[in-house]
Amino acid sequence: MKKLLICLSAIAVIACKEEPKDYVTLAGKIANKNSDSLFVYQGRQFSKTIKVNEDGTFSDTLKVVKGMYGIYDGNESTNVFLKNGYDLNLTLDTKEFDESIKFSGNGAESNNYLVKKALMQENLINPSIFDLDEDEFKKKVAEIETEMNGFLENNNNGLDSMLVANEKLQISQFNKGISGAYKQQKARATQFADFIGKPSPDFVNYENVKGGTTSLADLKGKYVYIDVWATWCGPCIREIPSLKEIEKDFHDKNIEFVSLSVDDGRGFKGDAAAAKEGWKKMIKEKELGGIQILSDKGWKSDFVQGYKINGIPRFILIDPAGNVVNADAPRPSSSKLRELLNGLENI
């Protein structure tokens, strides 16, 4: 009889054991939501739209291949690590997007690590690193590598082994990647040298966020510093505080600061009208100054094509006569921009 009870107990344990889920449960709440949906994606391999309710709550399931994914809320995005069996709860406030993201539940450790990493990386690489001479550049890259390795070592408790392996791989490839970008940056000076002193490619009647249109010809008689950007471009957004400072410091000088957006639907499922509204919204929320205009044909406009722009942000300086001073000018966060502007004649 005792043996029979033991056997029955064993059978009951086996019968009651829950099978592991072959999907991810993703739920949560968004404060100050930007849209009525969340878009979860992994390149072209995976995408799913999750409905966000009026009160900001959402809940859905996703069947995934373990790995990195993106979540886009209609304005900003964040990286997540997903694998079937995870039961994640996400909360965020879009007014402080990266700073407010929190995960709880099964899988939270790996994803809270990614949140913390994103905040750490915001100020890890100053774009002015590309202004350094080669020896100083190599020294700075080595310092960054040390910081990245230290961050992973101090924050790897509870992380999925695949995520840890991916992080180590990224760090190992960092030096090669940024060194390649450094060489390209140095080569750009030669690439765009032919523009100097020649009439600038033109833009005509671009929509101005304040109403009406603006043409490059309207700005004749002043230096013009043009920031070619887009709302979905992270490096562009990171230049905004520095651009505001430059505008403030040179507000009484003979120079106009123009922000020319190439938003044409990217980040808005190809919807150009929605992209235009997103452009207006960001200008208002971030209190952007200067002259804010929208390219008439996005990347295909004559101005963008004329300057051979295939990556943003891109900065251009034009003189009062409409001729090019620098077709690849220093970015606002670089000390070289102030040196350049302070050295201009009759500014």
Solvent accessible surface area in square Angstrom, and as a share of the most:
residue,aa,sasa,rsa
1,M,172,0.77
2,K,154,0.65
3,K,168,0.71
4,L,99,0.49
5,L,96,0.48
6,I,107,0.54
7,C,74,0.44
8,L,94,0.47
9,S,65,0.42
10,A,52,0.40
11,I,108,0.55
12,A,50,0.39
13,V,104,0.60
14,I,132,0.67
15,A,81,0.63
16,C,108,0.65
17,K,158,0.67
18,E,143,0.64
19,E,140,0.63
20,P,117,0.74
21,K,58,0.25
22,D,77,0.40
23,Y,77,0.29
24,V,0,0.00
25,T,29,0.17
26,L,1,0.00
27,A,22,0.17
28,G,9,0.09
29,K,102,0.43
30,I,7,0.03
31,A,45,0.35
32,N,79,0.41
33,K,61,0.26
34,N,38,0.19
35,S,37,0.24
36,D,93,0.48
37,S,27,0.17
38,L,1,0.00
39,F,58,0.24
40,V,0,0.00
41,Y,67,0.26
42,Q,49,0.22
43,G,60,0.58
44,R,240,0.88
45,Q,147,0.65
46,F,41,0.17
47,S,68,0.44
48,K,68,0.29
49,T,67,0.39
50,I,1,0.01
51,K,142,0.60
52,V,3,0.02
53,N,62,0.32
54,E,159,0.71
55,D,90,0.47
56,G,1,0.01
57,T,43,0.25
58,F,6,0.03
59,S,79,0.51
60,D,42,0.22
61,T,62,0.36
62,L,2,0.01
63,K,136,0.58
64,V,11,0.06
65,V,119,0.68
66,K,72,0.31
67,G,6,0.06
68,M,56,0.25
69,Y,7,0.03
70,G,4,0.04
71,I,4,0.02
72,Y,40,0.15
73,D,4,0.02
74,G,20,0.20
75,N,31,0.16
76,E,64,0.29
77,S,57,0.37
78,T,18,0.10
79,N,91,0.47
80,V,0,0.00
81,F,0,0.00
82,L,0,0.00
83,K,65,0.27
84,N,52,0.27
85,G,19,0.18
86,Y,13,0.05
87,D,69,0.36
88,L,3,0.01
89,N,61,0.31
90,L,0,0.00
91,T,57,0.33
92,L,9,0.05
93,D,41,0.21
94,T,16,0.09
95,K,137,0.58
96,E,107,0.48
97,F,9,0.04
98,D,38,0.20
99,E,108,0.48
100,S,25,0.16
101,I,8,0.04
102,K,138,0.59
103,F,11,0.04
104,S,59,0.38
105,G,49,0.47
106,N,87,0.45
107,G,6,0.05
108,A,11,0.09
109,E,96,0.43
110,S,3,0.02
111,N,0,0.00
112,N,57,0.29
113,Y,13,0.05
114,L,12,0.06
115,V,16,0.09
116,K,105,0.45
117,K,27,0.12
118,A,43,0.33
119,L,61,0.31
120,M,43,0.19
121,Q,69,0.31
122,E,64,0.29
123,N,136,0.70
124,L,18,0.09
125,I,63,0.32
126,N,80,0.41
127,P,37,0.23
128,S,32,0.21
129,I,6,0.03
130,F,41,0.17
131,D,43,0.22
132,L,60,0.30
133,D,90,0.47
134,E,94,0.42
135,D,112,0.58
136,E,85,0.38
137,F,5,0.02
138,K,120,0.51
139,K,123,0.52
140,K,80,0.34
141,V,3,0.01
142,A,53,0.41
143,E,86,0.38
144,I,3,0.02
145,E,41,0.18
146,T,98,0.57
147,E,92,0.41
148,M,20,0.09
149,N,76,0.39
150,G,25,0.24
151,F,25,0.10
152,L,9,0.04
153,E,129,0.58
154,N,118,0.60
155,N,33,0.17
156,N,58,0.30
157,N,131,0.67
158,G,60,0.58
159,L,21,0.10
160,D,19,0.10
161,S,90,0.58
162,M,72,0.32
163,L,0,0.00
164,V,25,0.15
165,A,58,0.45
166,N,45,0.23
167,E,9,0.04
168,K,122,0.52
169,L,98,0.49
170,Q,93,0.41
171,I,16,0.08
172,S,78,0.50
173,Q,101,0.45
174,F,28,0.12
175,N,63,0.32
176,K,168,0.71
177,G,47,0.45
178,I,15,0.08
179,S,28,0.18
180,G,31,0.29
181,A,40,0.31
182,Y,16,0.06
183,K,142,0.60
184,Q,128,0.57
185,Q,64,0.28
186,K,93,0.39
187,A,60,0.46
188,R,65,0.24
189,A,77,0.60
190,T,111,0.64
191,Q,101,0.45
192,F,11,0.05
193,A,46,0.36
194,D,108,0.56
195,F,31,0.13
196,I,102,0.52
197,G,52,0.50
198,K,114,0.48
199,P,108,0.68
200,S,15,0.09
201,P,29,0.18
202,D,72,0.37
203,F,3,0.01
204,V,87,0.50
205,N,95,0.49
206,Y,6,0.02
207,E,56,0.25
208,N,23,0.12
209,V,43,0.25
210,K,175,0.74
211,G,51,0.49
212,G,59,0.57
213,T,79,0.46
214,T,12,0.07
215,S,12,0.08
216,L,15,0.07
217,A,66,0.51
218,D,98,0.51
219,L,17,0.08
220,K,122,0.52
221,G,44,0.42
222,K,79,0.33
223,Y,16,0.06
224,V,3,0.02
225,Y,1,0.00
226,I,0,0.00
227,D,10,0.05
228,V,0,0.00
229,W,5,0.02
230,A,0,0.00
231,T,9,0.05
232,W,65,0.23
233,C,6,0.03
234,G,32,0.30
235,P,57,0.36
236,C,4,0.02
237,I,40,0.20
238,R,136,0.50
239,E,4,0.02
240,I,18,0.09
241,P,84,0.53
242,S,31,0.20
243,L,14,0.07
244,K,73,0.31
245,E,91,0.41
246,I,1,0.01
247,E,26,0.12
248,K,138,0.59
249,D,66,0.34
250,F,10,0.04
251,H,145,0.65
252,D,104,0.54
253,K,92,0.39
254,N,45,0.23
255,I,11,0.06
256,E,44,0.20
257,F,13,0.06
258,V,1,0.01
259,S,4,0.03
260,L,0,0.00
261,S,0,0.00
262,V,0,0.00
263,D,8,0.04
264,D,62,0.32
265,G,2,0.02
266,R,151,0.55
267,G,26,0.25
268,F,37,0.16
269,K,151,0.64
270,G,59,0.57
271,D,71,0.37
272,A,60,0.47
273,A,71,0.55
274,A,36,0.28
275,A,0,0.00
276,K,68,0.29
277,E,102,0.46
278,G,9,0.09
279,W,0,0.00
280,K,70,0.30
281,K,80,0.34
282,M,10,0.04
283,I,14,0.07
284,K,165,0.70
285,E,85,0.38
286,K,75,0.32
287,E,138,0.62
288,L,27,0.13
289,G,31,0.30
290,G,36,0.34
291,I,31,0.16
292,Q,7,0.03
293,I,0,0.00
294,L,16,0.08
295,S,8,0.05
296,D,87,0.45
297,K,128,0.54
298,G,2,0.02
299,W,65,0.23
300,K,159,0.67
301,S,0,0.00
302,D,114,0.59
303,F,0,0.00
304,V,0,0.00
305,Q,104,0.46
306,G,30,0.29
307,Y,0,0.00
308,K,126,0.54
309,I,8,0.04
310,N,139,0.71
311,G,38,0.37
312,I,26,0.13
313,P,14,0.09
314,R,5,0.02
315,F,5,0.02
316,I,0,0.00
317,L,0,0.00
318,I,1,0.01
319,D,34,0.18
320,P,41,0.26
321,A,66,0.51
322,G,11,0.11
323,N,41,0.21
324,V,4,0.02
325,V,38,0.22
326,N,42,0.22
327,A,2,0.01
328,D,29,0.15
329,A,7,0.05
330,P,29,0.18
331,R,56,0.21
332,P,8,0.05
333,S,32,0.21
334,S,4,0.02
335,S,77,0.50
336,K,88,0.37
337,L,0,0.00
338,R,86,0.31
339,E,114,0.51
340,L,48,0.24
341,L,0,0.00
342,N,105,0.54
343,G,62,0.60
344,L,27,0.13
345,E,133,0.60
346,N,137,0.70
347,I,39,0.20
